[in-house]
Amino acid sequence: VNLLDPVSTIISAGRNIHFLATESTWDEPFPSFLAVRAGAIPRKKFVTDSRSIRMMKGWRDLGGLVGLFPEGERTWDGRRL
């Protein structure tokens, strides 16, 4: 479980996959750079985020792929949250 999971999944699929990413991803320059170029979908934590749901549906309706990692977030020691 690390930052390269979405990248390796996209490379393996051979096409872009739009993953959910917490809004805090956009607070740091390098993760923000990667998220924007990968077409990541920002999501709010601990609330129902209807905006991110609409964005996922929009990508799906355009024929895009949306990816979700069920473990939720990355951790430093690999444990699931």
mmCIF file of the N, C-alpha and C atoms, coordinates in Angstrom:
data_MODEL
# 
_entry.id   MODEL 
# 
loop_
_atom_site.group_PDB 
_atom_site.id 
_atom_site.type_symbol 
_atom_site.label_atom_id 
_atom_site.label_alt_id 
_atom_site.label_comp_id 
_atom_site.label_asym_id 
_atom_site.label_entity_id 
_atom_site.label_seq_id 
_atom_site.pdbx_PDB_ins_code 
_atom_site.Cartn_x 
_atom_site.Cartn_y 
_atom_site.Cartn_z 
_atom_site.occupancy 
_atom_site.B_iso_or_equiv 
_atom_site.pdbx_formal_charge 
_atom_site.auth_seq_id 
_atom_site.auth_comp_id 
_atom_site.auth_asym_id 
_atom_site.auth_atom_id 
_atom_site.pdbx_PDB_model_num 
ATOM 1   N N  . VAL A 1 1  ? 0.865   -1.163 0.000   1.00 0.00 ? 1  VAL A N  1 
ATOM 2   C CA . VAL A 1 1  ? 0.000   0.000  0.000   1.00 0.00 ? 1  VAL A CA 1 
ATOM 3   C C  . VAL A 1 1  ? 0.908   1.221  0.000   1.00 0.00 ? 1  VAL A C  1 
ATOM 4   N N  . ASN A 1 2  ? 1.050   1.869  -1.156  1.00 0.00 ? 2  ASN A N  1 
ATOM 5   C CA . ASN A 1 2  ? 1.904   3.049  -1.224  1.00 0.00 ? 2  ASN A CA 1 
ATOM 6   C C  . ASN A 1 2  ? 1.479   3.949  -2.370  1.00 0.00 ? 2  ASN A C  1 
ATOM 7   N N  . LEU A 1 3  ? 2.202   5.030  -2.525  1.00 0.00 ? 3  LEU A N  1 
ATOM 8   C CA . LEU A 1 3  ? 1.875   6.050  -3.524  1.00 0.00 ? 3  LEU A CA 1 
ATOM 9   C C  . LEU A 1 3  ? 1.926   5.506  -4.951  1.00 0.00 ? 3  LEU A C  1 
ATOM 10  N N  . LEU A 1 4  ? 2.675   4.449  -5.181  1.00 0.00 ? 4  LEU A N  1 
ATOM 11  C CA . LEU A 1 4  ? 2.815   3.921  -6.536  1.00 0.00 ? 4  LEU A CA 1 
ATOM 12  C C  . LEU A 1 4  ? 1.708   2.953  -6.940  1.00 0.00 ? 4  LEU A C  1 
ATOM 13  N N  . ASP A 1 5  ? 0.853   2.550  -6.016  1.00 0.00 ? 5  ASP A N  1 
ATOM 14  C CA . ASP A 1 5  ? -0.234  1.622  -6.357  1.00 0.00 ? 5  ASP A CA 1 
ATOM 15  C C  . ASP A 1 5  ? -1.111  2.139  -7.498  1.00 0.00 ? 5  ASP A C  1 
ATOM 16  N N  . PRO A 1 6  ? -1.609  3.379  -7.444  1.00 0.00 ? 6  PRO A N  1 
ATOM 17  C CA . PRO A 1 6  ? -2.422  3.854  -8.572  1.00 0.00 ? 6  PRO A CA 1 
ATOM 18  C C  . PRO A 1 6  ? -1.636  3.903  -9.879  1.00 0.00 ? 6  PRO A C  1 
ATOM 19  N N  . VAL A 1 7  ? -0.380  4.333  -9.812  1.00 0.00 ? 7  VAL A N  1 
ATOM 20  C CA . VAL A 1 7  ? 0.453   4.433  -11.015 1.00 0.00 ? 7  VAL A CA 1 
ATOM 21  C C  . VAL A 1 7  ? 0.657   3.055  -11.634 1.00 0.00 ? 7  VAL A C  1 
ATOM 22  N N  . SER A 1 8  ? 1.026   2.075  -10.822 1.00 0.00 ? 8  SER A N  1 
ATOM 23  C CA . SER A 1 8  ? 1.259   0.731  -11.363 1.00 0.00 ? 8  SER A CA 1 
ATOM 24  C C  . SER A 1 8  ? -0.030  0.106  -11.896 1.00 0.00 ? 8  SER A C  1 
ATOM 25  N N  . THR A 1 9  ? -1.159  0.415  -11.268 1.00 0.00 ? 9  THR A N  1 
ATOM 26  C CA . THR A 1 9  ? -2.442  -0.103 -11.743 1.00 0.00 ? 9  THR A CA 1 
ATOM 27  C C  . THR A 1 9  ? -2.793  0.507  -13.096 1.00 0.00 ? 9  THR A C  1 
ATOM 28  N N  . ILE A 1 10 ? -2.568  1.816  -13.248 1.00 0.00 ? 10 ILE A N  1 
ATOM 29  C CA . ILE A 1 10 ? -2.838  2.491  -14.527 1.00 0.00 ? 10 ILE A CA 1 
ATOM 30  C C  . ILE A 1 10 ? -1.947  1.916  -15.628 1.00 0.00 ? 10 ILE A C  1 
ATOM 31  N N  . ILE A 1 11 ? -0.667  1.748  -15.324 1.00 0.00 ? 11 ILE A N  1 
ATOM 32  C CA . ILE A 1 11 ? 0.260   1.191  -16.321 1.00 0.00 ? 11 ILE A CA 1 
ATOM 33  C C  . ILE A 1 11 ? -0.165  -0.218 -16.722 1.00 0.00 ? 11 ILE A C  1 
ATOM 34  N N  . SER A 1 12 ? -0.552  -1.029 -15.748 1.00 0.00 ? 12 SER A N  1 
ATOM 35  C CA . SER A 1 12 ? -0.983  -2.404 -16.039 1.00 0.00 ? 12 SER A CA 1 
ATOM 36  C C  . SER A 1 12 ? -2.257  -2.437 -16.876 1.00 0.00 ? 12 SER A C  1 
ATOM 37  N N  . ALA A 1 13 ? -3.166  -1.511 -16.606 1.00 0.00 ? 13 ALA A N  1 
ATOM 38  C CA . ALA A 1 13 ? -4.441  -1.475 -17.344 1.00 0.00 ? 13 ALA A CA 1 
ATOM 39  C C  . ALA A 1 13 ? -4.262  -0.959 -18.767 1.00 0.00 ? 13 ALA A C  1 
ATOM 40  N N  . GLY A 1 14 ? -3.234  -0.169 -18.986 1.00 0.00 ? 14 GLY A N  1 
ATOM 41  C CA . GLY A 1 14 ? -3.008  0.372  -20.319 1.00 0.00 ? 14 GLY A CA 1 
ATOM 42  C C  . GLY A 1 14 ? -3.922  1.537  -20.673 1.00 0.00 ? 14 GLY A C  1 
ATOM 43  N N  . ARG A 1 15 ? -4.600  2.081  -19.679 1.00 0.00 ? 15 ARG A N  1 
ATOM 44  C CA . ARG A 1 15 ? -5.426  3.271  -19.895 1.00 0.00 ? 15 ARG A CA 1 
ATOM 45  C C  . ARG A 1 15 ? -5.603  3.986  -18.565 1.00 0.00 ? 15 ARG A C  1 
ATOM 46  N N  . ASN A 1 16 ? -6.054  5.205  -18.627 1.00 0.00 ? 16 ASN A N  1 
ATOM 47  C CA . ASN A 1 16 ? -6.164  5.994  -17.405 1.00 0.00 ? 16 ASN A CA 1 
ATOM 48  C C  . ASN A 1 16 ? -7.296  5.487  -16.513 1.00 0.00 ? 16 ASN A C  1 
ATOM 49  N N  . ILE A 1 17 ? -7.045  5.517  -15.227 1.00 0.00 ? 17 ILE A N  1 
ATOM 50  C CA . ILE A 1 17 ? -8.037  5.176  -14.216 1.00 0.00 ? 17 ILE A CA 1 
ATOM 51  C C  . ILE A 1 17 ? -8.101  6.361  -13.263 1.00 0.00 ? 17 ILE A C  1 
ATOM 52  N N  . HIS A 1 18 ? -9.280  6.858  -13.013 1.00 0.00 ? 18 HIS A N  1 
ATOM 53  C CA . HIS A 1 18 ? -9.464  8.010  -12.131 1.00 0.00 ? 18 HIS A CA 1 
ATOM 54  C C  . HIS A 1 18 ? -9.708  7.501  -10.706 1.00 0.00 ? 18 HIS A C  1 
ATOM 55  N N  . PHE A 1 19 ? -8.717  7.719  -9.837  1.00 0.00 ? 19 PHE A N  1 
ATOM 56  C CA . PHE A 1 19 ? -8.808  7.259  -8.456  1.00 0.00 ? 19 PHE A CA 1 
ATOM 57  C C  . PHE A 1 19 ? -9.268  8.382  -7.545  1.00 0.00 ? 19 PHE A C  1 
ATOM 58  N N  . LEU A 1 20 ? -9.925  8.005  -6.470  1.00 0.00 ? 20 LEU A N  1 
ATOM 59  C CA . LEU A 1 20 ? -10.256 8.966  -5.425  1.00 0.00 ? 20 LEU A CA 1 
ATOM 60  C C  . LEU A 1 20 ? -8.993  9.275  -4.630  1.00 0.00 ? 20 LEU A C  1 
ATOM 61  N N  . ALA A 1 21 ? -8.849  10.529 -4.245  1.00 0.00 ? 21 ALA A N  1 
ATOM 62  C CA . ALA A 1 21 ? -7.727  10.944 -3.406  1.00 0.00 ? 21 ALA A CA 1 
ATOM 63  C C  . ALA A 1 21 ? -8.235  11.989 -2.420  1.00 0.00 ? 21 ALA A C  1 
ATOM 64  N N  . THR A 1 22 ? -7.754  11.932 -1.189  1.00 0.00 ? 22 THR A N  1 
ATOM 65  C CA . THR A 1 22 ? -8.211  12.897 -0.195  1.00 0.00 ? 22 THR A CA 1 
ATOM 66  C C  . THR A 1 22 ? -7.829  14.307 -0.613  1.00 0.00 ? 22 THR A C  1 
ATOM 67  N N  . GLU A 1 23 ? -8.654  15.269 -0.234  1.00 0.00 ? 23 GLU A N  1 
ATOM 68  C CA . GLU A 1 23 ? -8.411  16.657 -0.620  1.00 0.00 ? 23 GLU A CA 1 
ATOM 69  C C  . GLU A 1 23 ? -7.048  17.163 -0.161  1.00 0.00 ? 23 GLU A C  1 
ATOM 70  N N  . SER A 1 24 ? -6.528  16.614 0.925   1.00 0.00 ? 24 SER A N  1 
ATOM 71  C CA . SER A 1 24 ? -5.218  17.054 1.417   1.00 0.00 ? 24 SER A CA 1 
ATOM 72  C C  . SER A 1 24 ? -4.104  16.765 0.410   1.00 0.00 ? 24 SER A C  1 
ATOM 73  N N  . THR A 1 25 ? -4.353  15.861 -0.540  1.00 0.00 ? 25 THR A N  1 
ATOM 74  C CA . THR A 1 25 ? -3.374  15.569 -1.586  1.00 0.00 ? 25 THR A CA 1 
ATOM 75  C C  . THR A 1 25 ? -3.031  16.837 -2.363  1.00 0.00 ? 25 THR A C  1 
ATOM 76  N N  . TRP A 1 26 ? -3.990  17.724 -2.509  1.00 0.00 ? 26 TRP A N  1 
ATOM 77  C CA . TRP A 1 26 ? -3.792  18.951 -3.279  1.00 0.00 ? 26 TRP A CA 1 
ATOM 78  C C  . TRP A 1 26 ? -3.075  20.038 -2.470  1.00 0.00 ? 26 TRP A C  1 
ATOM 79  N N  . ASP A 1 27 ? -2.774  19.775 -1.204  1.00 0.00 ? 27 ASP A N  1 
ATOM 80  C CA . ASP A 1 27 ? -2.076  20.760 -0.366  1.00 0.00 ? 27 ASP A CA 1 
ATOM 81  C C  . ASP A 1 27 ? -0.567  20.726 -0.543  1.00 0.00 ? 27 ASP A C  1 
ATOM 82  N N  . GLU A 1 28 ? -0.043  19.634 -1.067  1.00 0.00 ? 28 GLU A N  1 
ATOM 83  C CA . GLU A 1 28 ? 1.400   19.471 -1.245  1.00 0.00 ? 28 GLU A CA 1 
ATOM 84  C C  . GLU A 1 28 ? 1.735   19.522 -2.736  1.00 0.00 ? 28 GLU A C  1 
ATOM 85  N N  . PRO A 1 29 ? 2.824   20.217 -3.108  1.00 0.00 ? 29 PRO A N  1 
ATOM 86  C CA . PRO A 1 29 ? 3.131   20.411 -4.531  1.00 0.00 ? 29 PRO A CA 1 
ATOM 87  C C  . PRO A 1 29 ? 3.294   19.127 -5.348  1.00 0.00 ? 29 PRO A C  1 
ATOM 88  N N  . PHE A 1 30 ? 4.128   18.185 -4.917  1.00 0.00 ? 30 PHE A N  1 
ATOM 89  C CA . PHE A 1 30 ? 4.380   17.003 -5.743  1.00 0.00 ? 30 PHE A CA 1 
ATOM 90  C C  . PHE A 1 30 ? 3.171   16.072 -5.827  1.00 0.00 ? 30 PHE A C  1 
ATOM 91  N N  . PRO A 1 31 ? 2.541   15.715 -4.691  1.00 0.00 ? 31 PRO A N  1 
ATOM 92  C CA . PRO A 1 31 ? 1.331   14.881 -4.815  1.00 0.00 ? 31 PRO A CA 1 
ATOM 93  C C  . PRO A 1 31 ? 0.235   15.557 -5.633  1.00 0.00 ? 31 PRO A C  1 
ATOM 94  N N  . SER A 1 32 ? 0.097   16.860 -5.491  1.00 0.00 ? 32 SER A N  1 
ATOM 95  C CA . SER A 1 32 ? -0.897  17.604 -6.269  1.00 0.00 ? 32 SER A CA 1 
ATOM 96  C C  . SER A 1 32 ? -0.584  17.516 -7.762  1.00 0.00 ? 32 SER A C  1 
ATOM 97  N N  . PHE A 1 33 ? 0.678   17.688 -8.110  1.00 0.00 ? 33 PHE A N  1 
ATOM 98  C CA . PHE A 1 33 ? 1.131   17.589 -9.495  1.00 0.00 ? 33 PHE A CA 1 
ATOM 99  C C  . PHE A 1 33 ? 0.732   16.231 -10.087 1.00 0.00 ? 33 PHE A C  1 
ATOM 100 N N  . LEU A 1 34 ? 1.021   15.153 -9.342  1.00 0.00 ? 34 LEU A N  1 
ATOM 101 C CA . LEU A 1 34 ? 0.680   13.805 -9.813  1.00 0.00 ? 34 LEU A CA 1 
ATOM 102 C C  . LEU A 1 34 ? -0.824  13.600 -9.910  1.00 0.00 ? 34 LEU A C  1 
ATOM 103 N N  . ALA A 1 35 ? -1.554  14.047 -8.887  1.00 0.00 ? 35 ALA A N  1 
ATOM 104 C CA . ALA A 1 35 ? -3.006  13.837 -8.850  1.00 0.00 ? 35 ALA A CA 1 
ATOM 105 C C  . ALA A 1 35 ? -3.703  14.524 -10.010 1.00 0.00 ? 35 ALA A C  1 
ATOM 106 N N  . VAL A 1 36 ? -3.316  15.749 -10.291 1.00 0.00 ? 36 VAL A N  1 
ATOM 107 C CA . VAL A 1 36 ? -3.941  16.503 -11.383 1.00 0.00 ? 36 VAL A CA 1 
ATOM 108 C C  . VAL A 1 36 ? -3.682  15.810 -12.720 1.00 0.00 ? 36 VAL A C  1 
ATOM 109 N N  . ARG A 1 37 ? -2.444  15.403 -12.953 1.00 0.00 ? 37 ARG A N  1 
ATOM 110 C CA . ARG A 1 37 ? -2.108  14.780 -14.228 1.00 0.00 ? 37 ARG A CA 1 
ATOM 111 C C  . ARG A 1 37 ? -2.710  13.388 -14.391 1.00 0.00 ? 37 ARG A C  1 
ATOM 112 N N  . ALA A 1 38 ? -2.970  12.725 -13.275 1.00 0.00 ? 38 ALA A N  1 
ATOM 113 C CA . ALA A 1 38 ? -3.574  11.392 -13.340 1.00 0.00 ? 38 ALA A CA 1 
ATOM 114 C C  . ALA A 1 38 ? -5.097  11.449 -13.377 1.00 0.00 ? 38 ALA A C  1 
ATOM 115 N N  . GLY A 1 39 ? -5.670  12.637 -13.231 1.00 0.00 ? 39 GLY A N  1 
ATOM 116 C CA . GLY A 1 39 ? -7.123  12.754 -13.244 1.00 0.00 ? 39 GLY A CA 1 
ATOM 117 C C  . GLY A 1 39 ? -7.764  12.267 -11.964 1.00 0.00 ? 39 GLY A C  1 
ATOM 118 N N  . ALA A 1 40 ? -7.036  12.409 -10.851 1.00 0.00 ? 40 ALA A N  1 
ATOM 119 C CA . ALA A 1 40 ? -7.586  11.966 -9.561  1.00 0.00 ? 40 ALA A CA 1 
ATOM 120 C C  . ALA A 1 40 ? -8.811  12.788 -9.188  1.00 0.00 ? 40 ALA A C  1 
ATOM 121 N N  . ILE A 1 41 ? -9.681  12.179 -8.421  1.00 0.00 ? 41 ILE A N  1 
ATOM 122 C CA . ILE A 1 41 ? -10.922 12.811 -7.989  1.00 0.00 ? 41 ILE A CA 1 
ATOM 123 C C  . ILE A 1 41 ? -10.780 13.162 -6.512  1.00 0.00 ? 41 ILE A C  1 
ATOM 124 N N  . PRO A 1 42 ? -10.823 14.465 -6.165  1.00 0.00 ? 42 PRO A N  1 
ATOM 125 C CA . PRO A 1 42 ? -10.689 14.829 -4.749  1.00 0.00 ? 42 PRO A CA 1 
ATOM 126 C C  . PRO A 1 42 ? -11.917 14.415 -3.952  1.00 0.00 ? 42 PRO A C  1 
ATOM 127 N N  . ARG A 1 43 ? -11.673 13.975 -2.726  1.00 0.00 ? 43 ARG A N  1 
ATOM 128 C CA . ARG A 1 43 ? -12.786 13.601 -1.856  1.00 0.00 ? 43 ARG A CA 1 
ATOM 129 C C  . ARG A 1 43 ? -12.531 14.119 -0.451  1.00 0.00 ? 43 ARG A C  1 
ATOM 130 N N  . LYS A 1 44 ? -13.622 14.441 0.214   1.00 0.00 ? 44 LYS A N  1 
ATOM 131 C CA . LYS A 1 44 ? -13.548 14.876 1.604   1.00 0.00 ? 44 LYS A CA 1 
ATOM 132 C C  . LYS A 1 44 ? -13.556 13.650 2.500   1.00 0.00 ? 44 LYS A C  1 
ATOM 133 N N  . LYS A 1 45 ? -12.851 13.746 3.610   1.00 0.00 ? 45 LYS A N  1 
ATOM 134 C CA . LYS A 1 45 ? -12.780 12.628 4.550   1.00 0.00 ? 45 LYS A CA 1 
ATOM 135 C C  . LYS A 1 45 ? -13.915 12.699 5.569   1.00 0.00 ? 45 LYS A C  1 
ATOM 136 N N  . PHE A 1 46 ? -14.395 11.537 5.963   1.00 0.00 ? 46 PHE A N  1 
ATOM 137 C CA . PHE A 1 46 ? -15.340 11.363 7.071   1.00 0.00 ? 46 PHE A CA 1 
ATOM 138 C C  . PHE A 1 46 ? -16.724 11.969 6.833   1.00 0.00 ? 46 PHE A C  1 
ATOM 139 N N  . VAL A 1 47 ? -17.063 12.282 5.588   1.00 0.00 ? 47 VAL A N  1 
ATOM 140 C CA . VAL A 1 47 ? -18.397 12.784 5.250   1.00 0.00 ? 47 VAL A CA 1 
ATOM 141 C C  . VAL A 1 47 ? -18.829 12.160 3.924   1.00 0.00 ? 47 VAL A C  1 
ATOM 142 N N  . THR A 1 48 ? -20.109 12.195 3.661   1.00 0.00 ? 48 THR A N  1 
ATOM 143 C CA . THR A 1 48 ? -20.592 11.792 2.347   1.00 0.00 ? 48 THR A CA 1 
ATOM 144 C C  . THR A 1 48 ? -20.295 12.935 1.395   1.00 0.00 ? 48 THR A C  1 
ATOM 145 N N  . ASP A 1 49 ? -19.466 12.680 0.408   1.00 0.00 ? 49 ASP A N  1 
ATOM 146 C CA . ASP A 1 49 ? -19.016 13.731 -0.501  1.00 0.00 ? 49 ASP A CA 1 
ATOM 147 C C  . ASP A 1 49 ? -19.733 13.569 -1.848  1.00 0.00 ? 49 ASP A C  1 
ATOM 148 N N  . SER A 1 50 ? -20.857 14.248 -1.989  1.00 0.00 ? 50 SER A N  1 
ATOM 149 C CA . SER A 1 50 ? -21.654 14.099 -3.210  1.00 0.00 ? 50 SER A CA 1 
ATOM 150 C C  . SER A 1 50 ? -20.925 14.639 -4.441  1.00 0.00 ? 50 SER A C  1 
ATOM 151 N N  . ARG A 1 51 ? -20.037 15.606 -4.251  1.00 0.00 ? 51 ARG A N  1 
ATOM 152 C CA . ARG A 1 51 ? -19.283 16.150 -5.394  1.00 0.00 ? 51 ARG A CA 1 
ATOM 153 C C  . ARG A 1 51 ? -18.381 15.066 -5.987  1.00 0.00 ? 51 ARG A C  1 
ATOM 154 N N  . SER A 1 52 ? -17.677 14.317 -5.147  1.00 0.00 ? 52 SER A N  1 
ATOM 155 C CA . SER A 1 52 ? -16.793 13.276 -5.678  1.00 0.00 ? 52 SER A CA 1 
ATOM 156 C C  . SER A 1 52 ? -17.605 12.152 -6.327  1.00 0.00 ? 52 SER A C  1 
ATOM 157 N N  . ILE A 1 53 ? -18.768 11.867 -5.781  1.00 0.00 ? 53 ILE A N  1 
ATOM 158 C CA . ILE A 1 53 ? -19.636 10.847 -6.380  1.00 0.00 ? 53 ILE A CA 1 
ATOM 159 C C  . ILE A 1 53 ? -20.102 11.297 -7.762  1.00 0.00 ? 53 ILE A C  1 
ATOM 160 N N  . ARG A 1 54 ? -20.483 12.570 -7.889  1.00 0.00 ? 54 ARG A N  1 
ATOM 161 C CA . ARG A 1 54 ? -20.882 13.099 -9.206  1.00 0.00 ? 54 ARG A CA 1 
ATOM 162 C C  . ARG A 1 54 ? -19.717 13.047 -10.195 1.00 0.00 ? 54 ARG A C  1 
ATOM 163 N N  . MET A 1 55 ? -18.502 13.355 -9.720  1.00 0.00 ? 55 MET A N  1 
ATOM 164 C CA . MET A 1 55 ? -17.333 13.310 -10.607 1.00 0.00 ? 55 MET A CA 1 
ATOM 165 C C  . MET A 1 55 ? -17.053 11.884 -11.072 1.00 0.00 ? 55 MET A C  1 
ATOM 166 N N  . MET A 1 56 ? -17.171 10.903 -10.155 1.00 0.00 ? 56 MET A N  1 
ATOM 167 C CA . MET A 1 56 ? -16.973 9.503  -10.549 1.00 0.00 ? 56 MET A CA 1 
ATOM 168 C C  . MET A 1 56 ? -18.004 9.091  -11.586 1.00 0.00 ? 56 MET A C  1 
ATOM 169 N N  . LYS A 1 57 ? -19.253 9.464  -11.365 1.00 0.00 ? 57 LYS A N  1 
ATOM 170 C CA . LYS A 1 57 ? -20.312 9.128  -12.316 1.00 0.00 ? 57 LYS A CA 1 
ATOM 171 C C  . LYS A 1 57 ? -20.051 9.803  -13.662 1.00 0.00 ? 57 LYS A C  1 
ATOM 172 N N  . GLY A 1 58 ? -19.581 11.040 -13.622 1.00 0.00 ? 58 GLY A N  1 
ATOM 173 C CA . GLY A 1 58 ? -19.274 11.753 -14.862 1.00 0.00 ? 58 GLY A CA 1 
ATOM 174 C C  . GLY A 1 58 ? -18.198 11.055 -15.678 1.00 0.00 ? 58 GLY A C  1 
ATOM 175 N N  . TRP A 1 59 ? -17.116 10.623 -15.017 1.00 0.00 ? 59 TRP A N  1 
ATOM 176 C CA . TRP A 1 59 ? -16.068 9.894  -15.736 1.00 0.00 ? 59 TRP A CA 1 
ATOM 177 C C  . TRP A 1 59 ? -16.605 8.580  -16.287 1.00 0.00 ? 59 TRP A C  1 
ATOM 178 N N  . ARG A 1 60 ? -17.412 7.894  -15.488 1.00 0.00 ? 60 ARG A N  1 
ATOM 179 C CA . ARG A 1 60 ? -17.989 6.625  -15.944 1.00 0.00 ? 60 ARG A CA 1 
ATOM 180 C C  . ARG A 1 60 ? -18.880 6.849  -17.155 1.00 0.00 ? 60 ARG A C  1 
ATOM 181 N N  . ASP A 1 61 ? -19.705 7.892  -17.103 1.00 0.00 ? 61 ASP A N  1 
ATOM 182 C CA . ASP A 1 61 ? -20.613 8.180  -18.217 1.00 0.00 ? 61 ASP A CA 1 
ATOM 183 C C  . ASP A 1 61 ? -19.864 8.519  -19.498 1.00 0.00 ? 61 ASP A C  1 
ATOM 184 N N  . LEU A 1 62 ? -18.629 9.029  -19.354 1.00 0.00 ? 62 LEU A N  1 
ATOM 185 C CA . LEU A 1 62 ? -17.796 9.332  -20.526 1.00 0.00 ? 62 LEU A CA 1 
ATOM 186 C C  . LEU A 1 62 ? -16.988 8.118  -21.002 1.00 0.00 ? 62 LEU A C  1 
ATOM 187 N N  . GLY A 1 63 ? -17.204 6.975  -20.345 1.00 0.00 ? 63 GLY A N  1 
ATOM 188 C CA . GLY A 1 63 ? -16.490 5.766  -20.727 1.00 0.00 ? 63 GLY A CA 1 
ATOM 189 C C  . GLY A 1 63 ? -15.172 5.581  -19.990 1.00 0.00 ? 63 GLY A C  1 
ATOM 190 N N  . GLY A 1 64 ? -14.915 6.399  -18.997 1.00 0.00 ? 64 GLY A N  1 
ATOM 191 C CA . GLY A 1 64 ? -13.679 6.282  -18.232 1.00 0.00 ? 64 GLY A CA 1 
ATOM 192 C C  . GLY A 1 64 ? -13.766 5.217  -17.156 1.00 0.00 ? 64 GLY A C  1 
ATOM 193 N N  . LEU A 1 65 ? -12.616 4.888  -16.616 1.00 0.00 ? 65 LEU A N  1 
ATOM 194 C CA . LEU A 1 65 ? -12.540 3.932  -15.521 1.00 0.00 ? 65 LEU A CA 1 
ATOM 195 C C  . LEU A 1 65 ? -12.344 4.689  -14.211 1.00 0.00 ? 65 LEU A C  1 
ATOM 196 N N  . VAL A 1 66 ? -13.007 4.235  -13.161 1.00 0.00 ? 66 VAL A N  1 
ATOM 197 C CA . VAL A 1 66 ? -12.845 4.809  -11.833 1.00 0.00 ? 66 VAL A CA 1 
ATOM 198 C C  . VAL A 1 66 ? -12.327 3.709  -10.925 1.00 0.00 ? 66 VAL A C  1 
ATOM 199 N N  . GLY A 1 67 ? -11.252 4.004  -10.198 1.00 0.00 ? 67 GLY A N  1 
ATOM 200 C CA . GLY A 1 67 ? -10.656 3.014  -9.311  1.00 0.00 ? 67 GLY A CA 1 
ATOM 201 C C  . GLY A 1 67 ? -10.805 3.401  -7.855  1.00 0.00 ? 67 GLY A C  1 
ATOM 202 N N  . LEU A 1 68 ? -11.077 2.419  -7.035  1.00 0.00 ? 68 LEU A N  1 
ATOM 203 C CA . LEU A 1 68 ? -11.190 2.624  -5.590  1.00 0.00 ? 68 LEU A CA 1 
ATOM 204 C C  . LEU A 1 68 ? -10.303 1.609  -4.890  1.00 0.00 ? 68 LEU A C  1 
ATOM 205 N N  . PHE A 1 69 ? -9.559  2.061  -3.914  1.00 0.00 ? 69 PHE A N  1 
ATOM 206 C CA . PHE A 1 69 ? -8.783  1.147  -3.090  1.00 0.00 ? 69 PHE A CA 1 
ATOM 207 C C  . PHE A 1 69 ? -9.555  0.927  -1.802  1.00 0.00 ? 69 PHE A C  1 
ATOM 208 N N  . PRO A 1 70 ? -9.981  -0.303 -1.534  1.00 0.00 ? 70 PRO A N  1 
ATOM 209 C CA . PRO A 1 70 ? -10.856 -0.560 -0.388  1.00 0.00 ? 70 PRO A CA 1 
ATOM 210 C C  . PRO A 1 70 ? -10.210 -0.311 0.967   1.00 0.00 ? 70 PRO A C  1 
ATOM 211 N N  . GLU A 1 71 ? -8.866  -0.316 1.043   1.00 0.00 ? 71 GLU A N  1 
ATOM 212 C CA . GLU A 1 71 ? -8.244  -0.102 2.342   1.00 0.00 ? 71 GLU A CA 1 
ATOM 213 C C  . GLU A 1 71 ? -8.317  1.352  2.782   1.00 0.00 ? 71 GLU A C  1 
ATOM 214 N N  . GLY A 1 72 ? -8.690  2.231  1.909   1.00 0.00 ? 72 GLY A N  1 
ATOM 215 C CA . GLY A 1 72 ? -8.922  3.617  2.296   1.00 0.00 ? 72 GLY A CA 1 
ATOM 216 C C  . GLY A 1 72 ? -7.738  4.521  2.123   1.00 0.00 ? 72 GLY A C  1 
ATOM 217 N N  . GLU A 1 73 ? -6.749  4.430  2.963   1.00 0.00 ? 73 GLU A N  1 
ATOM 218 C CA . GLU A 1 73 ? -5.624  5.355  2.904   1.00 0.00 ? 73 GLU A CA 1 
ATOM 219 C C  . GLU A 1 73 ? -4.309  4.630  3.042   1.00 0.00 ? 73 GLU A C  1 
ATOM 220 N N  . ARG A 1 74 ? -3.239  5.306  2.618   1.00 0.00 ? 74 ARG A N  1 
ATOM 221 C CA . ARG A 1 74 ? -1.893  4.768  2.786   1.00 0.00 ? 74 ARG A CA 1 
ATOM 222 C C  . ARG A 1 74 ? -1.436  5.010  4.221   1.00 0.00 ? 74 ARG A C  1 
ATOM 223 N N  . THR A 1 75 ? -0.655  4.093  4.715   1.00 0.00 ? 75 THR A N  1 
ATOM 224 C CA . THR A 1 75 ? -0.053  4.259  6.035   1.00 0.00 ? 75 THR A CA 1 
ATOM 225 C C  . THR A 1 75 ? 1.446   4.085  5.913   1.00 0.00 ? 75 THR A C  1 
ATOM 226 N N  . TRP A 1 76 ? 2.184   4.550  6.890   1.00 0.00 ? 76 TRP A N  1 
ATOM 227 C CA . TRP A 1 76 ? 3.643   4.425  6.849   1.00 0.00 ? 76 TRP A CA 1 
ATOM 228 C C  . TRP A 1 76 ? 4.090   2.986  7.051   1.00 0.00 ? 76 TRP A C  1 
ATOM 229 N N  . ASP A 1 77 ? 3.322   2.205  7.810   1.00 0.00 ? 77 ASP A N  1 
ATOM 230 C CA . ASP A 1 77 ? 3.765   0.846  8.107   1.00 0.00 ? 77 ASP A CA 1 
ATOM 231 C C  . ASP A 1 77 ? 2.989   -0.226 7.335   1.00 0.00 ? 77 ASP A C  1 
ATOM 232 N N  . GLY A 1 78 ? 2.123   0.167  6.415   1.00 0.00 ? 78 GLY A N  1 
ATOM 233 C CA . GLY A 1 78 ? 1.402   -0.791 5.587   1.00 0.00 ? 78 GLY A CA 1 
ATOM 234 C C  . GLY A 1 78 ? 0.125   -1.336 6.175   1.00 0.00 ? 78 GLY A C  1 
ATOM 235 N N  . ARG A 1 79 ? -0.168  -1.008 7.440   1.00 0.00 ? 79 ARG A N  1 
ATOM 236 C CA . ARG A 1 79 ? -1.421  -1.477 8.035   1.00 0.00 ? 79 ARG A CA 1 
ATOM 237 C C  . ARG A 1 79 ? -2.591  -0.752 7.374   1.00 0.00 ? 79 ARG A C  1 
ATOM 238 N N  . ARG A 1 80 ? -3.712  -1.428 7.288   1.00 0.00 ? 80 ARG A N  1 
ATOM 239 C CA . ARG A 1 80 ? -4.907  -0.821 6.708   1.00 0.00 ? 80 ARG A CA 1 
ATOM 240 C C  . ARG A 1 80 ? -5.612  0.036  7.739   1.00 0.00 ? 80 ARG A C  1 
ATOM 241 N N  . LEU A 1 81 ? -6.239  1.085  7.257   1.00 0.00 ? 81 LEU A N  1 
ATOM 242 C CA . LEU A 1 81 ? -7.023  1.960  8.134   1.00 0.00 ? 81 LEU A CA 1 
ATOM 243 C C  . LEU A 1 81 ? -8.490  1.663  7.989   1.00 0.00 ? 81 LEU A C  1 
# 
